[in-house]
């Protein structure tokens, strides 16, 4: 599923935006000489570049499209039990990959097997590299199994975060199960061992599901499907009664949350026609939320949002065919104001076979040899990607780019080039006049 390379040579690239910082760049003129030999440093061009950016702003911004390059998918799990709903965190030294593993095996729809009505136990793998996760030992979080876990909880979702050196794994039932059992629990890893389950209480936390968390400074931000609404909570580890922190984002469902800079962003599924994926932003640590509209043309199920190098990514899993789901992605370079067109990350079927590729989560590796954007998901296909199978956890690296639309890019390059060159010639003349 490789797509053509960026014809503009990486002009605007979601995976390498950091390298575009002019303060770190080495500028070479057409004769091959370093511009700093003639006192043309990056600082001399900040004003004309600022003018070009202003021109773009007044023009309404530059349309973009996503060009996606997928590295081969790695299957983290491979067995007959149904695994689903992964979560990945880094504690400063190691990657922790959490996922739910069914207590019984089966293939959805075969012999009456229903993965939404099965009990799950939390498992995890640890590695100091992303590449090492597939071969890392699988460890049962024994405090979450049928003997030790929360009674009557049909737990099937897990979302993890790191706070104050402790790793928290939050679990819920995914809004399934009997009334009164749809609650939120967590397990805490501290000083080398796991705690027994603890329940978070207050507000809508006794009748929802689909928990999603992220670290937000000195606390953990929690997005929660509170029955038929998207709710927000904060948790700092000091108390389990967090109902007083509840804020209703809106009436959408399946919210997911991420932090970019000082702002929080959330996506959820709108209840209007077509199930659009909606974007929300908070600049006051979740106390108030502003709707920014639909994310590109995304609609359907299981949205997630994450940030990488100042960019926002949203991946979701719309339906395809009669009973399939595929993964689709869009990217924003401007904090969600504009979005690329969506691009497929998977197919959700092959020939007459259909399966679910669903519950994606994204992860950013901001530096080092594994720098890049990653997506984890649950897939119901075998490792060859051809037939329906039990659920497995799959990892893909998205070596993708968001590039300008061709017509807009030509106009932008010409306009910015004129401003840049004219300003440079004026500065050059002033320098020579003084010598």
C-alpha positions as CSV (number, residue, x, y, z in Angstrom):
1,X,0.0,0.0,0.0
2,X,2.9,2.4,-0.7
3,X,2.1,5.7,-2.2
4,X,4.2,7.9,-4.5
5,X,6.8,10.0,-2.8
6,X,6.3,13.7,-2.0
7,X,6.9,15.5,-5.3
8,X,7.9,18.6,-3.4
9,X,10.8,17.0,-1.8
10,X,9.4,17.0,1.7
11,X,8.3,20.7,1.7
12,X,5.8,20.1,4.5
13,X,6.2,16.7,6.1
14,X,4.3,15.4,9.2
15,X,7.2,13.1,10.1
16,X,10.0,15.6,9.7
17,X,8.6,19.0,10.7
18,X,11.3,19.4,13.3
19,X,14.0,19.4,10.7
20,X,12.4,22.5,9.1
21,X,13.4,24.8,11.9
22,X,15.5,27.5,10.1
23,X,17.4,28.2,13.3
24,X,19.1,24.8,13.0
25,X,19.4,24.7,9.2
26,X,22.5,25.1,7.0
27,X,21.6,27.3,4.0
28,X,23.5,26.8,0.8
29,X,23.2,29.2,-2.2
30,X,23.1,28.2,-5.9
31,X,26.9,28.4,-6.1
32,X,27.3,25.9,-3.3
33,X,28.7,28.5,-0.8
34,X,27.5,28.7,2.7
35,X,25.4,31.9,3.1
36,X,27.0,32.7,6.4
37,X,30.2,33.5,4.4
38,X,28.4,36.7,3.3
39,X,26.6,37.2,6.5
40,X,23.3,35.7,5.3
41,X,22.3,33.9,8.5
42,X,18.9,32.4,9.3
43,X,18.2,35.4,11.5
44,X,18.4,37.8,8.4
45,X,15.5,36.0,6.8
46,X,13.0,35.8,9.6
47,X,11.3,39.0,8.7
48,X,10.6,38.1,5.0
49,X,9.6,34.6,6.1
50,X,7.2,36.1,8.6
51,X,5.7,38.2,5.8
52,X,5.2,35.1,3.7
53,X,3.5,33.4,6.7
54,X,1.2,36.4,7.1
55,X,0.3,36.2,3.4
56,X,-0.6,32.6,3.8
57,X,-2.7,33.4,6.8
58,X,-4.7,36.1,5.0
59,X,-5.1,33.8,2.1
60,X,-6.8,31.2,4.3
61,X,-3.9,28.8,4.7
62,X,-2.5,26.1,2.4
63,X,-4.6,23.1,1.5
64,X,-2.8,19.8,2.3
65,X,-3.2,16.2,1.4
66,X,-1.7,13.1,3.2
67,X,0.7,10.9,1.5
68,X,1.0,7.7,3.6
69,X,4.0,5.3,3.6
70,X,3.3,2.2,5.7
71,X,6.2,0.1,7.0
72,X,5.3,-3.6,7.2
73,X,2.8,-4.4,9.9
74,X,4.2,-6.2,13.0
75,X,2.0,-8.6,14.9
76,X,2.6,-8.2,18.6
77,X,0.4,-11.1,19.5
78,X,-0.3,-14.4,17.7
79,X,-2.4,-17.0,19.4
80,X,-6.0,-18.3,19.5
81,X,-7.2,-16.0,22.3
82,X,-8.9,-12.8,21.3
83,X,-6.7,-9.7,22.0
84,X,-7.9,-6.2,21.7
85,X,-7.8,-2.5,22.7
86,X,-4.1,-1.8,23.2
87,X,-2.5,1.1,25.0
88,X,1.2,2.2,24.9
89,X,3.2,4.5,27.2
90,X,6.8,5.3,27.9
91,X,8.0,5.8,31.5
92,X,11.3,7.5,30.6
93,X,13.2,4.2,30.2
94,X,10.8,1.5,28.8
95,X,7.8,1.2,26.6
96,X,4.8,-0.5,28.2
97,X,2.3,-2.1,25.8
98,X,-1.0,-3.0,27.5
99,X,-3.8,-4.9,25.9
100,X,-6.8,-7.0,26.8
101,X,-6.7,-10.8,26.3
102,X,-9.9,-12.9,26.4
103,X,-10.1,-15.6,29.0
104,X,-11.4,-17.8,26.2
105,X,-10.5,-18.1,22.5
106,X,-12.6,-17.7,19.4
107,X,-13.3,-16.1,16.1
108,X,-16.1,-13.5,16.0
109,X,-19.3,-14.9,14.6
110,X,-17.9,-18.5,14.5
111,X,-19.8,-21.0,16.7
112,X,-21.6,-18.0,18.4
113,X,-18.4,-16.4,19.7
114,X,-19.0,-12.7,20.6
115,X,-15.8,-10.8,21.7
116,X,-18.0,-8.1,23.3
117,X,-19.5,-10.6,25.7
118,X,-16.2,-12.2,26.8
119,X,-14.3,-11.5,30.0
120,X,-10.7,-10.1,29.5
121,X,-7.6,-9.9,31.6
122,X,-5.0,-7.2,31.3
123,X,-1.6,-8.3,29.8
124,X,1.4,-6.2,29.0
125,X,4.9,-6.3,27.5
126,X,7.9,-4.1,28.3
127,X,10.9,-3.2,26.1
128,X,13.4,-0.4,25.9
129,X,12.7,-0.2,22.1
130,X,9.6,-0.2,20.0
131,X,11.1,-3.0,17.9
132,X,11.5,-5.1,20.9
133,X,7.9,-5.2,21.9
134,X,6.9,-8.1,19.6
135,X,9.5,-10.4,21.2
136,X,9.2,-9.2,24.7
137,X,7.7,-11.6,27.3
138,X,3.9,-11.4,27.7
139,X,3.1,-10.8,31.3
140,X,-0.3,-11.2,32.9
141,X,-1.4,-8.5,35.3
142,X,-2.6,-11.0,37.8
143,X,-4.5,-8.5,39.8
144,X,-6.9,-8.1,36.9
145,X,-7.7,-11.8,36.2
146,X,-11.0,-13.5,37.0
147,X,-10.0,-14.4,40.5
148,X,-8.5,-11.1,41.6
149,X,-10.1,-8.5,39.3
150,X,-13.2,-6.4,39.9
151,X,-16.3,-8.6,40.4
152,X,-19.1,-8.4,37.8
153,X,-16.9,-6.2,35.6
154,X,-16.8,-7.5,32.0
155,X,-13.6,-5.5,31.5
156,X,-12.5,-5.1,27.9
157,X,-10.8,-1.7,27.6
158,X,-7.5,-0.5,29.0
159,X,-5.8,2.9,28.8
160,X,-2.5,3.7,30.5
161,X,-0.6,6.8,31.6
162,X,2.5,7.6,33.6
163,X,2.4,10.0,36.5
164,X,5.1,10.8,39.1
165,X,7.0,7.7,38.2
166,X,4.0,5.4,38.6
167,X,2.3,3.6,35.7
168,X,-1.5,3.5,35.8
169,X,-3.7,1.1,33.8
170,X,-7.4,2.1,33.7
171,X,-10.0,-0.5,32.8
172,X,-13.7,-0.5,32.1
173,X,-16.4,-2.6,30.4
174,X,-16.7,-0.7,27.2
175,X,-20.3,0.3,28.1
176,X,-21.5,-3.3,28.0
177,X,-22.8,-5.4,30.8
178,X,-25.6,-5.1,33.3
179,X,-26.7,-1.8,34.7
180,X,-24.6,-0.9,37.7
181,X,-21.5,-2.7,36.4
182,X,-20.2,-0.1,34.0
183,X,-17.6,1.5,36.2
184,X,-14.0,2.7,36.0
185,X,-11.1,1.0,37.8
186,X,-7.4,1.2,37.8
187,X,-4.2,-0.7,38.7
188,X,-1.1,1.1,39.8
189,X,2.5,0.0,39.3
190,X,4.8,1.5,41.9
191,X,8.2,0.4,43.2
192,X,8.2,-2.8,41.1
193,X,4.8,-4.2,42.0
194,X,1.1,-3.8,41.0
195,X,-1.7,-2.7,43.4
196,X,-5.0,-4.4,43.6
197,X,-7.8,-2.8,41.6
198,X,-9.2,0.5,42.9
199,X,-12.4,2.2,41.7
200,X,-12.8,5.8,40.6
201,X,-16.1,7.3,41.8
202,X,-18.3,10.3,41.3
203,X,-20.2,11.9,38.5
204,X,-20.9,9.7,35.5
205,X,-18.2,7.1,36.5
206,X,-20.7,4.5,37.5
207,X,-22.5,4.1,34.2
208,X,-20.1,4.6,31.3
209,X,-17.1,3.1,29.5
210,X,-14.6,3.6,26.7
211,X,-12.0,5.2,29.0
212,X,-9.0,7.0,27.4
213,X,-6.3,8.8,29.4
214,X,-3.2,10.9,28.8
215,X,-0.6,12.6,31.1
216,X,-1.3,16.4,31.4
217,X,1.4,17.9,33.6
218,X,0.8,17.1,37.3
219,X,-2.3,15.0,36.7
220,X,-3.9,12.5,34.3
221,X,-6.6,13.7,31.9
222,X,-9.5,11.2,31.6
223,X,-12.0,11.1,28.7
224,X,-15.0,9.0,29.5
225,X,-18.2,7.8,27.7
226,X,-20.6,8.7,30.5
227,X,-23.6,6.8,29.2
228,X,-24.6,9.0,26.2
229,X,-22.1,11.9,26.7
230,X,-18.4,12.6,26.4
231,X,-17.1,13.6,29.8
232,X,-13.8,14.8,31.1
233,X,-12.2,14.2,34.5
234,X,-8.8,14.9,36.1
235,X,-7.0,12.5,38.4
236,X,-3.8,13.3,40.4
237,X,-3.5,10.1,42.5
238,X,-4.5,11.7,45.7
239,X,-8.1,10.7,45.8
240,X,-10.4,8.2,44.0
241,X,-13.5,10.5,44.3
242,X,-13.0,12.7,41.2
243,X,-16.7,13.5,40.5
244,X,-16.1,17.1,41.3
245,X,-13.7,17.5,38.4
246,X,-16.3,16.3,35.8
247,X,-16.8,18.5,32.8
248,X,-19.2,17.5,30.0
249,X,-17.5,17.9,26.6
250,X,-20.7,17.3,24.6
251,X,-23.3,14.7,23.7
252,X,-21.0,12.6,21.5
253,X,-19.7,9.2,22.3
254,X,-16.3,7.3,22.4
255,X,-14.1,10.3,23.3
256,X,-10.3,10.1,23.1
257,X,-7.9,12.7,24.4
258,X,-4.4,14.1,23.7
259,X,-2.2,17.0,24.7
260,X,-0.4,19.3,22.3
261,X,1.6,22.1,23.8
262,X,-0.5,23.7,26.6
263,X,-3.8,22.6,25.0
264,X,-5.9,19.5,25.3
265,X,-7.7,18.1,22.3
266,X,-10.5,15.5,22.2
267,X,-12.3,13.7,19.4
268,X,-15.6,11.8,19.6
269,X,-18.4,10.5,17.4
270,X,-21.2,13.0,16.8
271,X,-24.7,11.7,16.9
272,X,-25.8,13.5,13.8
273,X,-26.3,11.8,10.5
274,X,-23.3,9.9,9.3
275,X,-21.6,9.6,12.7
276,X,-19.0,12.4,12.0
277,X,-15.7,12.4,13.9
278,X,-15.7,15.7,15.8
279,X,-12.8,17.7,17.2
280,X,-12.8,19.6,20.5
281,X,-10.1,21.9,22.1
282,X,-9.5,23.2,25.6
283,X,-7.0,25.9,26.4
284,X,-7.8,25.9,30.2
285,X,-6.9,22.3,31.1
286,X,-10.2,20.8,30.3
287,X,-12.5,23.3,32.2
288,X,-14.2,24.4,29.0
289,X,-14.2,23.0,25.5
290,X,-14.7,24.5,22.1
291,X,-15.9,22.6,19.1
292,X,-13.8,22.8,15.9
293,X,-16.0,20.8,13.6
294,X,-15.6,17.6,11.8
295,X,-12.1,16.1,11.3
296,X,-11.6,16.1,7.5
297,X,-14.2,13.7,6.1
298,X,-13.8,11.1,8.9
299,X,-16.9,9.3,10.1
300,X,-17.7,6.0,11.8
301,X,-16.3,4.3,14.8
302,X,-13.3,4.2,17.2
303,X,-11.6,7.6,16.8
304,X,-8.3,8.3,18.4
305,X,-6.1,11.5,18.5
306,X,-2.4,12.0,19.2
307,X,0.3,14.6,18.7
308,X,3.7,14.3,17.0
309,X,6.2,17.2,16.6
310,X,3.5,19.9,16.8
311,X,1.1,18.1,14.5
312,X,-2.2,16.4,15.2
313,X,-3.2,13.0,13.9
314,X,-6.6,11.4,14.0
315,X,-7.3,7.7,13.1
316,X,-10.6,6.0,13.1
317,X,-12.3,2.8,12.0
318,X,-15.3,3.3,9.7
319,X,-17.4,0.4,8.4
320,X,-16.6,-1.1,5.0
321,X,-18.5,-3.6,3.0
322,X,-21.3,-5.5,4.9
323,X,-19.4,-6.4,8.1
324,X,-15.8,-4.9,8.0
325,X,-13.9,-2.0,9.5
326,X,-10.8,-0.4,8.1
327,X,-8.4,2.2,9.5
328,X,-8.4,5.8,8.1
329,X,-6.1,8.7,9.0
330,X,-6.0,12.5,8.6
331,X,-3.4,15.0,9.8
332,X,-3.4,18.7,10.8
333,X,-0.4,21.0,10.8
334,X,-2.2,24.0,12.4
335,X,-3.7,22.7,15.6
336,X,-6.9,21.3,14.0
337,X,-7.9,24.4,12.1
338,X,-7.5,22.6,8.7
339,X,-7.0,18.9,7.9
340,X,-5.6,16.8,5.1
341,X,-7.9,14.6,3.2
342,X,-8.3,11.1,4.7
343,X,-6.1,8.2,3.7
344,X,-6.6,4.5,4.2
345,X,-4.2,2.6,6.5
346,X,-5.8,-0.8,6.1
347,X,-8.5,-2.5,4.0
348,X,-10.8,-4.4,6.4
349,X,-11.1,-7.2,4.0
350,X,-9.8,-9.1,1.0
351,X,-11.9,-10.6,-1.7
352,X,-15.1,-11.9,-0.2
353,X,-13.5,-12.0,3.3
354,X,-14.3,-9.2,5.7
355,X,-12.9,-8.4,9.2
356,X,-12.5,-5.7,11.7
357,X,-9.4,-3.5,11.9
358,X,-10.4,-1.3,14.8
359,X,-9.7,0.5,18.1
360,X,-6.6,2.3,16.9
361,X,-4.3,4.2,19.1
362,X,-1.4,6.5,18.0
363,X,2.0,7.0,19.5
364,X,4.8,9.4,18.9
365,X,8.5,8.6,19.3
366,X,9.9,12.2,19.3
367,X,13.6,11.4,19.0
368,X,16.2,8.7,18.5
369,X,16.7,5.9,15.9
370,X,13.0,4.9,16.1
371,X,11.7,8.5,15.6
372,X,8.3,8.6,14.0
373,X,4.6,8.0,14.1
374,X,3.1,4.6,15.1
375,X,-0.3,3.2,15.2
376,X,-1.5,0.1,17.2
377,X,-4.8,-1.5,16.5
378,X,-6.9,-4.7,16.9
379,X,-7.1,-6.7,13.7
380,X,-9.2,-9.8,13.0
381,X,-7.1,-11.1,10.1
382,X,-4.3,-13.6,10.1
383,X,-0.7,-12.4,9.7
384,X,-0.9,-12.8,6.0
385,X,-3.9,-10.4,5.9
386,X,-6.2,-12.6,3.9
387,X,-8.8,-14.4,6.1
388,X,-11.0,-13.7,9.2
389,X,-9.3,-14.8,12.4
390,X,-9.3,-14.1,16.1
391,X,-8.3,-10.7,17.3
392,X,-4.6,-9.8,17.5
393,X,-2.6,-6.6,18.3
394,X,-0.9,-5.1,15.3
395,X,1.7,-2.3,15.1
396,X,2.5,-0.2,12.1
397,X,4.9,2.7,11.6
398,X,3.4,5.5,9.5
399,X,6.3,7.1,7.6
400,X,3.8,9.6,6.2
401,X,3.8,13.1,5.0
402,X,1.3,15.9,4.6
403,X,2.1,17.9,1.5
404,X,0.6,21.0,-0.2
405,X,-1.9,20.5,-2.9
406,X,-0.1,21.1,-6.2
407,X,-1.8,24.3,-7.4
408,X,-1.7,26.0,-4.0
409,X,1.9,24.9,-3.5
410,X,3.0,26.6,-6.8
411,X,1.2,29.9,-5.8
412,X,2.8,29.6,-2.3
413,X,6.3,28.9,-3.6
414,X,6.1,31.8,-6.1
415,X,4.7,34.3,-3.6
416,X,7.1,33.3,-0.7
417,X,10.0,33.2,-3.2
418,X,9.3,36.7,-4.4
419,X,9.0,38.1,-0.8
420,X,12.1,36.2,0.3
421,X,14.3,37.2,-2.7
422,X,13.3,40.9,-2.7
423,X,14.0,41.2,1.0
424,X,17.3,39.4,0.6
425,X,18.4,41.7,-2.3
426,X,17.5,44.8,-0.2
427,X,19.6,43.4,2.7
428,X,22.5,42.6,0.3
429,X,22.5,46.1,-1.1
430,X,22.6,47.6,2.4
431,X,25.5,45.4,3.3
432,X,27.5,46.3,0.2
433,X,26.7,50.1,0.6
434,X,28.4,50.0,4.0
435,X,31.6,48.5,2.6
